[in-house]
Amino acid sequence: MKRFLIAGIAGTLLLTSCVSKKEYAALEARQQETQDLLNSATVKLNACLEEKASATTRVMSLEERLAELKKDKNSLIESSKDLTVLTQQGATNLEKSLESLKEKDLKINRLQDALTKKDSVTLALVTSLKKEVGLNDEDIEINVEKGVVFISLSDKMLFKSGSYNITPRATEILGKVSKVINSKPNFEALVEGHTDNVPYNSGGILLDNWDLSAKRSTAIVRELVKLGANPSQLIAAGRSEFVPLVDNSTAENRSINRRTKIYVLPKIDQFYTMIEEEMKNLETEEKE
């Protein structure tokens, strides 16, 4: 009877972990999709910038030529009214070319504005987190990774060894993180647990490092909710030992790899829509 009970609990935990992994995989896929779109936009932007540089050189040349033509025009007016008409037509054509180049600059600026808006939101979020959470602790890192803001909290600050019970010190930090999340209703927080590669063999309801990393991330999520965070903005995920920052050859390195990362990111659908609209507008204008 006792064996059946343990097996049932383990199965339930595995199913829960499986659902979390699927949710995370779906989000990661959407994030990769957005990253691919950003990469495509960046390539296109770089091409446009090169074209702009070439066009700017041409504009300078055209402006010099236009000045020469205007000087010649004044001279030709004295000798022939017919030539004056032709020169005026040439000046008009050059002015139209300049206007076309200005329109192209406008298109480039619109795409730059979309990317700048995203960067501004990211910078504001980093500033808010650093102000709220602080940077005077070696166990806390606030940074940007692939355009996404994250907070990395060391294992020793959050949990006791082999445990998923949160320490009082962690509660204080998480309370500050919860405030930032609440101030950004259009953002989501992905809590990601990481372990070292030492096999988990302490018994109890946990089977391995997958269980431990997932259990720690859900413990953080529950604590954030208890501290006032909106649960609909939170996602829990466990990465076990498989995304180390450094090799696990020393105790110090293993301590670095045992961590929890909290990604604070704009809701994928909203950001994807913003970039997609800018790309569609640009393509439409190029066809006209």
C-alpha positions in Angstrom: 0.0 0.0 0.0 2.9 2.4 0.9 4.6 1.6 -2.5 1.4 2.4 -4.4 1.0 5.7 -2.5 4.6 6.8 -3.2 4.3 5.8 -6.9 1.1 7.9 -7.2 2.7 11.0 -5.7 5.8 10.6 -7.9 3.5 10.2 -11.0 1.6 13.3 -10.1 4.8 15.3 -9.7 6.1 14.1 -13.1 2.9 15.0 -14.8 3.1 18.5 -13.2 6.7 18.9 -14.3 5.7 17.7 -17.9 3.1 20.4 -18.2 5.5 23.1 -17.0 8.1 21.9 -19.6 5.5 22.1 -22.4 4.4 25.5 -21.4 8.0 26.6 -21.3 8.8 25.0 -24.6 5.8 26.8 -26.2 7.0 30.1 -24.8 10.5 29.5 -25.9 9.4 28.6 -29.4 7.4 31.9 -29.6 10.3 33.8 -28.2 12.6 32.2 -30.8 10.0 33.1 -33.5 10.1 36.7 -32.3 14.0 36.6 -32.2 14.0 35.3 -35.8 11.8 38.2 -36.9 14.0 40.6 -35.1 17.1 39.1 -36.8 15.3 39.5 -40.2 14.4 43.1 -39.4 18.0 43.8 -38.3 19.4 42.4 -41.6 16.9 44.5 -43.6 17.8 47.6 -41.5 21.5 47.1 -42.1 20.9 46.8 -45.8 18.8 50.0 -45.8 21.5 51.8 -43.8 24.1 50.8 -46.3 21.8 52.0 -49.1 21.2 55.2 -47.2 25.0 55.8 -46.9 25.4 55.3 -50.6 22.4 57.5 -51.3 23.7 60.2 -49.0 27.0 60.3 -51.0 24.9 60.5 -54.2 22.8 63.4 -52.7 26.0 65.3 -51.9 27.2 64.8 -55.5 23.8 65.8 -56.9 23.6 68.9 -54.7 27.0 70.0 -56.0 25.9 69.3 -59.5 22.6 71.2 -58.8 24.6 74.2 -57.6 26.7 74.1 -60.8 23.6 73.8 -63.0 22.0 76.8 -61.3 25.2 78.8 -61.9 25.2 77.7 -65.5 21.6 78.5 -65.8 22.2 82.2 -64.9 24.8 82.4 -67.6 22.7 80.6 -70.2 19.6 82.8 -69.6 21.6 85.7 -71.0 22.3 83.8 -74.3 19.3 81.6 -74.8 15.8 81.4 -73.4 15.4 77.9 -74.8 18.4 76.6 -72.9 17.0 78.3 -69.8 13.9 76.2 -70.1 15.9 73.0 -70.4 18.1 73.9 -67.4 15.1 74.5 -65.3 13.7 71.1 -66.2 17.0 69.5 -65.2 16.9 71.3 -61.9 13.4 70.1 -61.3 14.4 66.4 -62.0 17.2 66.7 -59.6 14.9 68.1 -56.9 12.5 65.2 -57.4 15.5 62.8 -56.9 16.3 64.5 -53.7 12.7 64.2 -52.5 12.7 60.5 -53.3 15.8 60.0 -51.2 14.1 61.8 -48.3 11.2 59.4 -48.5 13.5 56.5 -48.2 15.1 58.0 -45.1 11.6 58.2 -43.6 11.1 54.5 -44.1 14.4 53.6 -42.5 13.6 55.9 -39.5 10.2 54.2 -39.0 11.9 50.8 -38.6 14.5 52.2 -36.4 11.8 53.8 -34.2 10.2 50.3 -33.7 13.5 48.8 -32.5 14.3 51.9 -30.4 10.9 51.7 -28.7 11.7 48.1 -27.7 15.1 49.0 -26.4 13.7 52.0 -24.5 11.2 49.7 -22.7 14.0 47.2 -21.9 16.3 50.0 -20.5 13.4 51.4 -18.4 12.7 48.0 -16.9 16.4 47.4 -16.0 16.6 50.8 -14.4 13.4 50.1 -12.4 14.7 46.7 -11.2 18.1 48.1 -10.2 16.5 50.9 -8.3 14.0 48.6 -6.5 16.1 45.5 -5.9 19.6 47.1 -5.6 23.0 46.0 -6.8 25.0 45.8 -3.6 24.8 42.1 -3.3 27.1 39.6 -5.1 24.3 37.0 -5.1 22.0 39.2 -7.3 22.6 40.0 -10.9 20.3 42.2 -13.1 21.1 42.3 -16.8 19.9 41.9 -20.4 20.3 38.6 -22.3 19.2 38.5 -26.0 17.1 41.6 -25.5 15.3 40.2 -22.4 15.7 41.5 -18.9 16.5 39.0 -16.2 17.3 38.8 -12.5 19.7 36.0 -11.4 19.6 34.9 -7.8 22.2 32.6 -6.3 21.1 29.3 -4.8 22.7 30.0 -1.4 20.6 33.2 -1.0 17.3 31.5 -1.9 17.5 27.9 -0.5 19.3 25.6 1.9 21.3 22.8 0.2 19.0 20.3 -1.4 15.9 22.1 -0.3 13.2 24.1 -2.0 12.1 26.0 1.1 12.7 29.7 0.6 14.9 31.6 3.1 13.8 34.8 4.9 16.4 36.8 3.0 15.0 35.6 -0.3 11.5 36.7 0.8 12.8 40.2 1.2 14.3 40.3 -2.3 11.3 38.6 -3.9 9.0 41.2 -2.3 10.9 43.9 -4.3 10.7 41.8 -7.5 6.9 41.4 -7.0 6.5 45.2 -6.8 8.2 45.6 -10.2 6.1 42.9 -11.8 2.9 44.5 -10.5 4.1 47.8 -12.0 4.3 46.2 -15.5 0.9 44.6 -16.2 1.8 44.0 -19.9 4.9 41.9 -18.9 5.3 38.3 -17.8 7.8 36.8 -15.4 9.4 33.5 -16.2 11.0 31.8 -13.2 13.7 29.3 -14.2 15.4 27.0 -11.8 18.9 25.6 -12.4 21.0 23.0 -10.4 24.5 21.7 -10.6 25.3 18.2 -12.0 25.6 16.5 -8.6 22.8 13.8 -8.6 20.0 14.4 -6.2 19.8 11.4 -3.8 18.4 12.8 -0.6 15.2 10.8 -0.8 11.8 12.2 -0.1 9.3 13.1 -2.8 12.0 14.5 -5.2 13.4 12.1 -7.8 16.3 14.0 -9.3 17.6 17.4 -10.3 14.7 18.0 -12.7 12.3 17.7 -9.8 14.5 19.9 -7.6 14.8 22.7 -10.2 11.1 22.6 -11.0 10.1 22.6 -7.3 12.3 25.5 -6.6 10.9 27.6 -9.5 7.3 26.8 -8.3 8.3 27.7 -4.7 9.5 31.1 -6.0 6.3 31.6 -8.0 4.1 30.8 -4.9 6.2 33.3 -2.8 5.8 36.0 -5.5 2.0 35.4 -5.5 1.9 35.5 -1.7 3.8 38.8 -1.8 1.2 40.3 -4.2 2.3 39.4 -7.7 -0.4 38.7 -10.3 -0.4 34.9 -10.8 -1.5 35.3 -14.5 1.8 37.0 -15.2 4.0 34.2 -13.7 5.5 31.1 -15.4 7.5 28.4 -13.6 10.1 26.2 -15.3 12.9 23.8 -14.3 16.1 23.4 -16.3 17.9 20.9 -14.0 21.7 20.8 -14.6 21.7 21.2 -18.4 22.3 24.9 -18.8 25.4 25.6 -16.7 27.2 28.9 -16.7 30.6 27.3 -16.0 31.8 23.7 -15.9 31.0 21.8 -12.7 34.6 20.8 -12.0 34.9 22.7 -8.6 32.6 23.4 -5.7 32.8 27.1 -6.5 31.7 26.6 -10.0 28.9 24.3 -8.9 27.7 27.0 -6.6 27.6 29.4 -9.6 25.5 27.0 -11.6 22.9 26.6 -8.8 20.7 29.6 -9.4 17.3 30.9 -10.2 16.7 33.3 -13.1 13.6 35.5 -13.3 13.0 36.8 -16.9 10.8 39.9 -17.1 9.7 40.1 -20.6 6.9 41.8 -22.7 4.0 39.5 -23.6 5.2 37.8 -26.8 1.9 38.5 -28.7 2.0 42.2 -28.1 5.7 42.7 -29.1 5.3 40.4 -32.1 2.3 42.4 -33.3 4.2 45.7 -33.0 7.2 44.5 -35.1 5.0 42.7 -37.6 2.9 45.9 -38.2 6.1 48.0 -38.8 7.4 45.4 -41.3 4.1 45.3 -43.2 4.0 49.1 -43.4 7.6 49.2 -44.7 6.9 46.5 -47.4 3.7 48.3 -48.5 5.5 51.6 -48.9 8.3 50.0 -50.9 5.8 48.6 -53.4 4.1 51.9 -54.0 
